[in-house]
């Protein structure tokens, strides 16, 4: 996608930084936001007022359509600090592309490169001291857009707010997770909004996830809407398996096309593994776990990075995955990505976007 527009980005620094209040040795995911945020508004068919301002509340119109009809989308990106202090963002161009695909599906305006990418750069430059440097930490970056027109008729909003907020984070999951295969509730059907990162896809996961939590599982494993026979993704991340000697991830427009998932599949191919995007049935998984063909299973996402799966529950039975230590591919890919993102090795793919 190309956009030649450049936008002037006003910067209004905070008068009172909150940085000294942060305990960087104990970062919880999404608990404390950095000093600044980027905000831009869309009105009268044009983007305007692009600014980095102190993090703070929005004033919202009670009848705005994001609240009533769910025109709201978002992204998840991570920024890292190298040992020499360099700040780098991991593949934000791919998130920008996906953001605009979500926007199109939700009948929202696309956000131009001059706002999304240049805004990201300006924001991270202003808040570079918020990017943590300890192993396992990063700056989580959350671009989002919501419809702001105050009108209760069901139609695309005429006005929108685009914003980027950030927060220093530790691991989203600090240990391997267990998943319950969901065989009743549905995340997305063909032709729906499964591929888009809209707020509603997460709202609808909360109740079935709570039911899975009540049964002792950390997360759910979504299955297809038609038969509940094929694996789709977890509630908070994509899924990747090693079955036999092949690295496999479910595909299709009912799942989110994750940047981490794509990165891992690209690495698998480059490293000479067989890598496939195809349907994976729950039966293939459970049989494969029983006979040892499924040797690795993990969740892949910006927040989750690579999170090993320890156990899968299906129709009242638990299937235990092999010990994490022996998982050759997922440990290798996690280690490689950590080294790359913290600037410890060369970046042959140009994935690090240096600020
Ligand atoms: C991300 O991985 O960035 C996400 O948006 C998932 C969210 C559940 C934290």
Boltz pocket constraint, residues with backbone or C-beta under 6 A from the ligand:
constraints:
  - pocket:
      binder: B
      contacts: [[A, 75], [A, 76], [A, 77], [A, 235], [A, 236], [A, 237], [A, 301], [A, 302], [A, 303], [A, 304]]
      max_distance: 6.0
